[in-house]
Amino acid sequence: MPCVSSHLHQMVTMPCSYSSVVDKILMVEQILSEFRLNKEDLKEIMERMQREMDRGLRLETHEEASVKMLPTYVCSTPEGSDCVMPEVGDFLALDLGGTNFRVMLVKVGEDEERGWKVETKNQMYSIPEDAMTGTAEMLFDYIAECISDFLDRHHIKHKKLPLGFTFSFPVRHEDIDKGILLNWTKGFKASGAEGNNVVGLLRDAIKRRGDFEMDVVAMVNDTVATMISCYYEDRSCEVGMIVGTGCNACYMEEMRTVELVEGEKGRMCVNTEWGAFGENGELEEFRLEYDRVVDETSINPGQQLYEKLISGKYMGELVRLVLLKLVNEDLLFNGDASDLLKTRGSFETRYVSQVESDSGDRKQIYNILSTLGVLPSELDCDIVRLVCESVSTRSAHMCGAGLAGVINLMRERRSQEGLKITVGVDGSVYKLHPCFQDRFHKIVRELTPHCDITFIQSEEGSGRGAALISAVACKMAACMLTQ
């Protein structure tokens, strides 16, 4: 199915007044035109992102920058060093970044062709609302309970395994295995965690249970885990990105520009935490009335404004608000919205993907709207598709402007005429939306004319990447002991 609407010609050949249908379409298009960003808009967003990135890297402006550019202590090592390959053995990986929590057993072995191979077994656990919004002790006790259950299932409770923790929230790292939670995002509000060492909270919860032992050797953000996981597939991978419930990116920055950490040589992976871009007003003229409602009714008003324009947590709600606007203008559903459609959160982001995946017979769109208590006409179905396309296209373009800013900055830092680079990407919106990838890739390449970019989709990136970082950390520790 092509990633553009194929129904416009059908809209004007429907068995009703030609002029009234055309007028309605024109009015809908006028309302949706606000979502369109031209190339100059996207360049402006890209340049503002780069300015905030620079401010985030500098000591004197870091605190006030909206893009925090957090050092991860994941560094590049000299080419050819035996210590950059993972340690062989079993590793446990945890992945906490949304309402689901994953525990993964990763077996790192040797392979004649590639030098190593990775096998994984994992179990997904759903995090209860009271654990997300209660106390830090409740949340981490629940995580420890899930680990215990996983170890029982795989009969490995007797082993003290190295553990890598993917923790996808803003953290100020003090070392690879120590990081202070700056603030919760994505609906989490567990009290007593902000300002504390996350690895310490996990170790304390494991100690409270007392029925197993773990050696927590590394904590990373999901973007970093994705980048590392993809790096072992493609050695040109120096950028990691997530477009799912949240949206964020990391990349390998020159150490000389990372003023929050001592050292001039080599590169360090920086977690941009770009979801907060806009908190200093950088996006004001691009935020629409729907964006402001989504923000005002969220758990964190005024925060994560860039993420709220892009990510899966908010995309469906944005579509719902636009649909209500069209109903109020008597352009949709005969001016009558169902109680369910009037309910916040009822239009799920997965519906956006399903609407845009419709084969053209409108059956899928009709079924979705029926579940929301609406009996749509064919024209209604086509208009709903246009709304979904407008919201998701803006999301892809906004995200593309950010990534183009990162990649262009990398090229400038390295004083290269051209940059060949690979980006590892994960996240439900990127993976499951039928058109997001094409729209996103196209904009990124248009805004980075001097770069040759390859995108690779991460498989189990968050968990596997954390385990690989743990394996490398173990190997580097072993190397240091023998030097």
N, C-alpha and C positions, 0 to 999 in steps of 0.2 A: 504493500500500500504506500503510495507516495506521501511525502511529508508536507504536503500542502493541501489545502481544502480543494476537493474536486466537485463540490456541490453547488458552486455559485451559479452555474448555468442551469441547474435543475430548479433553483429557487425561483427563477423568473419564468418558468414554463409550467407552473402549477395551476390547477383549475380554479383560480380565483382572480380577482381584479389584478391585471398586469401592473397598473400604476401603483396600487396600494402595496403590492409585494415589493416592488422596486423602491418605493419610498421607505418602507420598513427596513429593507436591507441597507439603504443609504444611511438611515439614522443609526442603525446598529453599528455599521462600519465607522461612523463618526465617533461614537462612544468608545469603540475599541481602538481607534487610532491613537489614543493616549498611550497605549502599551508599546507602540512602535518606537524603536530607538534607531536613529540614522547613524551613519558611520562617524560623523563628527561627535555625536553624543557619546558613542562608545569610546572614542579616542579620549574624550574629556574624562570619562569615568576611569579609564586606564591610567591616565596621567595623574589623576588625584589619588588613585590607589598607590602608585609608585611614590608619590610624595609622602603619604602616610607610612608606607613601608620604611622609607628612609628615616622618618621621625621615630619610628618604633625601634630602629637599630641603634639610634644615638642615645647616649647616656643622658644628655641634657633635655631631650624631648620625649624620652621613652614613656614616662608616666602619663603625659597628656595625649599621646598618640592613640588613635582609635584602633590601629592595626599594631598589635603588641610585639610581633616578631620575636617569639620566645625561643631562646636557645634550647636545643634538645640534648646536647652532649653526645649526639650520634655524629661521628666525624669520619671524613674520608681518610684512608690510610694509604701508605705508599703502594703503588702498583707492584704486583708480584709477591707481596708479603704473604707467607703461609698463614698469618694470623687473620687475614680477612675472610678466609673460608670458615664455615661453621664447624664447631665441634661435633663429632659424631656421637649420637646417643639419643635418649628420650628427653623431651622437654614438655612442660605444660604451658599452655597459653590461655590467658583470660582476655575476654573482649567485652568491655562495658562502654557503650556509647549511645544507647537508646533504651527503649522499653524492654528489649531482649538482651540477655546476658549469655555469652557463649563460653564454654570450657572446651579446650581442644588439647588432645594428645598429639604431639608432633614427633615423628621418628625421623631423625636426620641420619642418612647412611651414605656410603660411598658409592659412586657410579663411575665406571671406566670412561665413558664418553665425556660427561660433564663435571666429573670430580665429586659430585654429591647428588643425593636424591632426597626427596621429602615425601613422607606418607602421613596422612592426618586422619584422626577420628574425632568427631565433635558432638557435643550435646547442647541444645539450646534451652534456656530457661527464661520464663517470663518474670519480670520484676513487678511485684505487687505495688499498687499505688501507695500504700502506707509505708513501704520501704523507700520509695522514691522521695516522699515528702515528709518522712518522720525524722529520725535522728541518724547521724552518721553511723552510730553503733548498730542500729537496726539494719541499715543498708549493708554494711560490711559483714555483719553476722549472717545475713541472708546469702551473701556471696560465698562466705566460707561454708555454709550449709550445702550450696550447689557444688562446690569443689569436692566436698566430702562424698556427696552422692555420686559424682562422676568417678571418683577414685574407686568407690565400691563397685560400680558397674563394670569397671575394667580391671578389677582385682589388682590394683597397684597402690593400695593404701600404705603398704609397708615400705614403699620407695620414697626417698627424699629427693624429689626432682627439682632441677632448676626451672624457675617460672618466669615467664615474660608477661607483662600486664599491659594490654592496650586500653588506655584510659582516655576517652575522647572528649575531654573538657579542658578549658584553659588552665595550664599548669606552669608555674615558674620552676624550672629544673635547677637543682643545685648539684646534681650528678645524674648518671644514667639510671640510678636506682633510688633517687630522692627528688620529690617534686611537691611544691606547695600549690594546692588548689586555689586559684584566684577567685573564680565564681562558677556557680553551676549554670548550665544552659539546658535546652531541650526538655524542659518540664521537670527537671530534678530540683529539689529544694531541701535535701536532707541537712538538718541543722548540725553544726559542730564540725563540719568538714572543711568549709572555706577557711583558708589561712593555715591549714594543717597539712602535714606530709601524708600524701595518699598511700604510699607504700607502708608507712608506719601504721596507718589505720587498718590496712589489710593484714599486716603481720600480727597486730594486736588481736584481730578477730580470729585468725588461725590459732593463736595461742589460747584464746578463751575456749575454743572448742576442745583442743587438746587431743584429738583423735588422729591427727596426721601432721606431718612436718613438710614445709616447702622452703626452698631457697629462692627468694625473690631477687633476681639478678638484674632486671631491666624493666622500666616503665616507659612506654612510648604513646604518642598520639596515634589515632587510626590513620591519619595521612602519612605519618612516618612509617608505620607498619606496612602500609600499602606500597610506599616507595621502595622499601627494603625488599619486600616480597618480589616485586617486579624487577628489582636490580639483579636478582639472581637468575632472572630469565633474560634480561637485556642489560648489559653493563653500561649502556648510555642513559639508563633511567636515573634522573636526578631531581625529579619532581613527583610528588604524590598528591592526589586530590580525591576528595570525597564529595559526592553530590547525592545525598540521601535524605534522611531525617534532618540532618544539618548540612552545612557546606563549609569546606575549609581546604587549605592547601599548605604544603611544605615544600621546601626546595633546598639545594645545597648552596649556601652563601659563602663568600670569601671571608675567612676568619678575620681579616684586617678590618672589616666593616662591622663586625659583631662586637660592639663596644661593651656589652654587658658581660663579656667573657674575656679573660686575659688570653693573649696569644695572637700571632700575626700570620702564621703559616698554615697552609691547608684550607680545608673547607669544613663547615659545620652545617648540619641540617637545621633549618630554622622553621618552626611552626608559626605560620603567619597569624593564625587566629583572625582571618580576614572577615569572618562573619560579623564582627563588631564594626567593620568599616561603615561610616555614616553617622557614628555617634557624635561626631564633632560638626555635623551639618553638611558633610560632603555630598550627600545624596538628596538634599531637600527638594530641588527642582525636579527630581526624577520620581519622587514618591507620590503616588496617587491617593485619592480619597479612600480607596479600598485598603491600600497598604497601611494607612493611618488607623483604620478601624481594627485591622488585624493586630497591629502593634498595641493599641490601647487596650484591647481585650485579652492580650497575652499574659503569661505569668511573669514576663520581664519587660514591661513597657520601657521604650527608649533604648533598649539594648538589642544587639544582634540584628541591626536594621538591614544590612546587606543580605544576611542569611534569610531574612523574612521576605525578601524579593525573589529568592531563588529556590529554597529547599522544599523537600517533600512535606515537611511538617506544616507548611502554610499554603501550598499551591492549591489544594482543593478548596480551602476556605476562601481564598481570593476569587476563585471561579464562582463560588456560591454567592459572594457579595455582588459580583458583576451581574449574575443572573437576576438577583433581587432588584438591582437598579433597572434592568431592562423590563422586568415585570412592572415596576412602578411607573415606567415611561410608557406602559401599554404596548410594548414591543415583543412580549414573550408570554406564552401561556394565557392569552386573552386577558392579561393584566391580573391574573389570579395565581398566587403562590400557595402551595400546600403548607400546613403547619410544620411538616418535617423539613421542607426546604428553608423555612424561616428559622430553623434550629441551628445554632452554631455548631460547626464540625460535621454536619450531616453529609455534605458533599466531600467524600474522601478523595485523597490524592490519587488513589488507584483508579477512581472513576475517570480522571483526566486521561490517563493512559488508555483506558478501555474505550473511551469516546473517540480518541484519535486513532485507535486501532480498528474502528468500525469499517467493515468491508465496503460500505457504500449503500447497503440496503437499509441502513438506519436501525436494524433490529437491536443491536447492542445498545445504542443510545436510547432507544425506546424503553428497553428493559431496565436500564439504570434509572431513568426518569420515573418509570412506573413504581420502582421500589421507594422512590422519594415522594410518592403520592400525587404524581403529576401525570396527566394523560396528554402527551404532546402531539401536535400535528407534525407533518413531515418538515415544514418550514421551521417549527420550533426545534426539531432535532438538528437541523442544519445550523441554526443560530447557536445552539449550545456547543456544537462542534467548533464554530468560529471563536467562541469565547475561550474554550479550552486551548485552542491553537494560539490565541493571542497571549494568554497568561504563560503558557509553557515556552513559547518562543522568546518572550521577554526574559524569562528565567535563563534560558540557554545563552542568550546574548549578553546579559549582565554577567553571568559566570565566565563567559568567554573573554570579556573585557578585562576581568580580574586576572585570569591566567595569562593573557597576552602581556599584561603589565609585569608579571613575575618573569616571564621568559625573556622579554626585551631587556629587563633590568639585568638578568644573568648575562646576556650577551654583552651589554655595555660594560659590566664589571670585568669581564674577561678580555675586553678590548678586541673582540673578534668581529670580523666583517660578517661572517655567517656562523650560526650555531646549529649543530645537529644534536638533537636532544629527544629523549623519550619520556613520556609522562605516564605514570601508572595511575589508573583511576578505578575507584570502587564506589558503591552506593546504589541504592534502589532506583533513584530517578535516572541516573546515567545508564543503568543496566536494563531497566524495565520499560521506560517510556519509549514508544516506537520511533520517535523523531528527534529526541533530545540530542543524541550523539551527533547526528548529521548537522544539525543547526549549530551546535556548540563548536564542533571541529572547524566548520566553515568560517565562523567569525574569528576564532583564534588564529587561523592561518591568514585571514585577510589583514589582521592587525599586527602580524609578525612577519613582514615580507622578507626579512633576511634570515629566517630560521627554517630549518627542516625538522618538522615535528612528527614523531611517531606516538600514537596513543595505544597503550595496551591495557586491557581490562584485567584487573586483578581477580584471581580466584582465591577465595578464603584469605584475602590479603591481610586483613586486620589481625587475625589470630596467627596465621603462619608467619607473618612479618615479625610479630613480637617474639615468637619462638626462635626465629632465625637470628634476631638481634641478641637474644639470650645465648644462643649457641656461639655466636661470634664473641660475645663478652666472655664466655667461659674459655674460648680458645685464646683470646688475647691475654686473659689472666694467666693461663698456662704458659703462654709464650714469655710473659714478663717474669714468671718464676724461674724459667730456664735461662734467662739472659744474664 
